[in-house]
Amino acid sequence: MLITHWGFSGPAVLVASSRGARNLAALNYQFEIEVNWLQEQNTALLFDELQEVIKLYPQKTIYKQKGFKLPQRLWQFLIEKAGIPKDKRWNELGKKKTRQLVELLTHDSYSISGKTTFKEEFVTCGGVDLKSINLKTLQSKTAKGLYFAGEVLDIDAVTGGYNFQAAWSTGFIAGKLGA
Ligand SMILES: Cc1cc2nc3c(=O)[nH]c(=O)nc-3n(C[C@H](O)[C@H](O)[C@H](O)COP(=O)(O)OP(=O)(O)OC[C@H]3O[C@@H](n4cnc5c(N)ncnc54)[C@H](O)[C@@H]3O)c2cc1C
């Protein structure tokens, strides 16, 4: 996941947006997302890992000494979000706050309010229903001589060049094989 100046992006967000494209459109792109910054789901395990960190760095401030392999600025943002003072040391965290920190790191919540600022959306879905065309030639079943290719078709490819590939391949089929 990429954190930009205006919000979340990167492959994880593009894939999630693609998978949920119709649901997100129905919500008018206003929804909550939950982020697990550590991937690990087992909170008991993470709690134990933090006990080890406390043993390792009792006198270090939590703000400066990361407990997990996260980018430093993200770690510091999350520590502030968790309401942990910048001068708090690991041995002062206590069990209750440790549990809260694990909860935040695994079930962090954000409000999403729209798509990109400049309408540069990567993810689109919908288009000409594939049932209405002959997939061998890409000719419309209802309007003879009308061929469809690329983004106009209801094909959602995952991110990573597959949309270009779909556009080129269907363009080739419609142009060469369909004609
Ligand atoms: C910001 C962004 C980033 C992307 N990055 C990637 C990526 O990294 N990898 C990937 O695989 N895919 C990517 N995509 C998707 C990819 O660009 C499209 O799937 C692909 O360009 C579709 O090609 P196309 O020729 O079908 O449609 P388009 O590229 O949309 O071409 C349609 C053309 O038709 C023209 N047109 C529209 N209406 C008319 C009209 N009435 N008369 C005449 N001309 C008209 C338009 O001006 C346009 O030039 C990205 C998309 C966006 C928006």
The ligand as an SDF file (V2000), in Angstrom:
LIG
                    3D

 53 58  0  0  0  0  0  0  0  0999 V2000
   -4.5200    6.6860  -14.6800 C   0  0  0  0  0  0  0  0  0  0  0  0
   -4.5950    5.3170  -15.3550 C   0  0  0  0  0  0  0  0  0  0  0  0
   -3.5100    4.4590  -15.2640 C   0  0  0  0  0  0  0  0  0  0  0  0
   -3.5650    3.1990  -15.8580 C   0  0  0  0  0  0  0  0  0  0  0  0
   -2.4920    2.3670  -15.7370 N   0  0  0  0  0  0  0  0  0  0  0  0
   -2.5380    1.1630  -16.3110 C   0  0  0  0  0  0  0  0  0  0  0  0
   -1.4210    0.2680  -16.2040 C   0  0  0  0  0  0  0  0  0  0  0  0
   -0.3850    0.5820  -15.6050 O   0  0  0  0  0  0  0  0  0  0  0  0
   -1.5180   -0.9390  -16.7950 N   0  0  0  0  0  0  0  0  0  0  0  0
   -2.6490   -1.3400  -17.4800 C   0  0  0  0  0  0  0  0  0  0  0  0
   -2.6760   -2.4450  -17.9930 O   0  0  0  0  0  0  0  0  0  0  0  0
   -3.6970   -0.5200  -17.5910 N   0  0  0  0  0  0  0  0  0  0  0  0
   -3.6760    0.7190  -17.0460 C   0  0  0  0  0  0  0  0  0  0  0  0
   -4.7590    1.5390  -17.1490 N   0  0  0  0  0  0  0  0  0  0  0  0
   -5.9210    1.0820  -17.9420 C   0  0  0  0  0  0  0  0  0  0  0  0
   -5.6050    1.2570  -19.4220 C   0  0  0  0  0  0  0  0  0  0  0  0
   -5.1430    2.5830  -19.6570 O   0  0  0  0  0  0  0  0  0  0  0  0
   -6.8740    1.0000  -20.2280 C   0  0  0  0  0  0  0  0  0  0  0  0
   -7.3890   -0.2680  -19.9260 O   0  0  0  0  0  0  0  0  0  0  0  0
   -6.5570    1.0790  -21.7220 C   0  0  0  0  0  0  0  0  0  0  0  0
   -5.9840    2.3220  -22.0400 O   0  0  0  0  0  0  0  0  0  0  0  0
   -7.8510    0.8870  -22.5080 C   0  0  0  0  0  0  0  0  0  0  0  0
   -7.5560    1.1240  -23.8680 O   0  0  0  0  0  0  0  0  0  0  0  0
   -8.7020    1.4560  -24.8840 P   0  0  0  0  0  0  0  0  0  0  0  0
   -8.0350    1.7170  -26.1850 O   0  0  0  0  0  0  0  0  0  0  0  0
   -9.7560    0.3960  -24.8250 O   0  0  0  0  0  0  0  0  0  0  0  0
   -9.4140    2.7720  -24.3180 O   0  0  0  0  0  0  0  0  0  0  0  0
   -8.8090    4.2360  -24.1310 P   0  0  0  0  0  0  0  0  0  0  0  0
   -7.3190    4.1830  -23.8990 O   0  0  0  0  0  0  0  0  0  0  0  0
   -9.6800    4.8950  -23.1150 O   0  0  0  0  0  0  0  0  0  0  0  0
   -9.0340    4.8750  -25.5760 O   0  0  0  0  0  0  0  0  0  0  0  0
  -10.3180    5.3050  -26.0010 C   0  0  0  0  0  0  0  0  0  0  0  0
  -10.0890    6.4540  -26.9780 C   0  0  0  0  0  0  0  0  0  0  0  0
  -11.3320    6.7820  -27.6070 O   0  0  0  0  0  0  0  0  0  0  0  0
  -11.4530    8.1830  -27.6510 C   0  0  0  0  0  0  0  0  0  0  0  0
  -12.8920    8.4890  -27.7320 N   0  0  0  0  0  0  0  0  0  0  0  0
  -13.8330    8.4280  -26.7660 C   0  0  0  0  0  0  0  0  0  0  0  0
  -15.0370    8.7750  -27.2560 N   0  0  0  0  0  0  0  0  0  0  0  0
  -14.8520    9.0510  -28.5600 C   0  0  0  0  0  0  0  0  0  0  0  0
  -15.7310    9.4490  -29.6180 C   0  0  0  0  0  0  0  0  0  0  0  0
  -17.0340    9.6170  -29.4050 N   0  0  0  0  0  0  0  0  0  0  0  0
  -15.2060    9.6500  -30.8200 N   0  0  0  0  0  0  0  0  0  0  0  0
  -13.8830    9.4490  -31.0740 C   0  0  0  0  0  0  0  0  0  0  0  0
  -13.0000    9.0610  -30.1070 N   0  0  0  0  0  0  0  0  0  0  0  0
  -13.4920    8.8530  -28.8820 C   0  0  0  0  0  0  0  0  0  0  0  0
  -10.8250    8.6670  -26.3660 C   0  0  0  0  0  0  0  0  0  0  0  0
  -10.4410   10.0050  -26.4760 O   0  0  0  0  0  0  0  0  0  0  0  0
   -9.6050    7.7250  -26.2770 C   0  0  0  0  0  0  0  0  0  0  0  0
   -8.5000    8.2230  -26.9710 O   0  0  0  0  0  0  0  0  0  0  0  0
   -4.7250    2.8040  -16.5680 C   0  0  0  0  0  0  0  0  0  0  0  0
   -5.8010    3.6760  -16.6710 C   0  0  0  0  0  0  0  0  0  0  0  0
   -5.7450    4.9240  -16.0700 C   0  0  0  0  0  0  0  0  0  0  0  0
   -6.9220    5.8570  -16.2290 C   0  0  0  0  0  0  0  0  0  0  0  0
  1  2  1  0
  2  3  1  0
  2 52  2  0
  3  4  2  0
  4  5  1  0
  4 50  1  0
  5  6  2  0
  6  7  1  0
  6 13  1  0
  7  8  2  0
  7  9  1  0
  9 10  1  0
 10 11  2  0
 10 12  1  0
 12 13  2  0
 13 14  1  0
 14 15  1  0
 14 50  1  0
 15 16  1  0
 16 17  1  0
 16 18  1  0
 18 19  1  0
 18 20  1  0
 20 21  1  0
 20 22  1  0
 22 23  1  0
 23 24  1  0
 24 25  2  0
 24 26  1  0
 24 27  1  0
 27 28  1  0
 28 29  2  0
 28 30  1  0
 28 31  1  0
 31 32  1  0
 32 33  1  0
 33 34  1  0
 33 48  1  0
 34 35  1  0
 35 36  1  0
 35 46  1  0
 36 37  1  0
 36 45  1  0
 37 38  2  0
 38 39  1  0
 39 40  1  0
 39 45  2  0
 40 41  1  0
 40 42  2  0
 42 43  1  0
 43 44  2  0
 44 45  1  0
 46 47  1  0
 46 48  1  0
 48 49  1  0
 50 51  2  0
 51 52  1  0
 52 53  1  0
M  END
$$$$
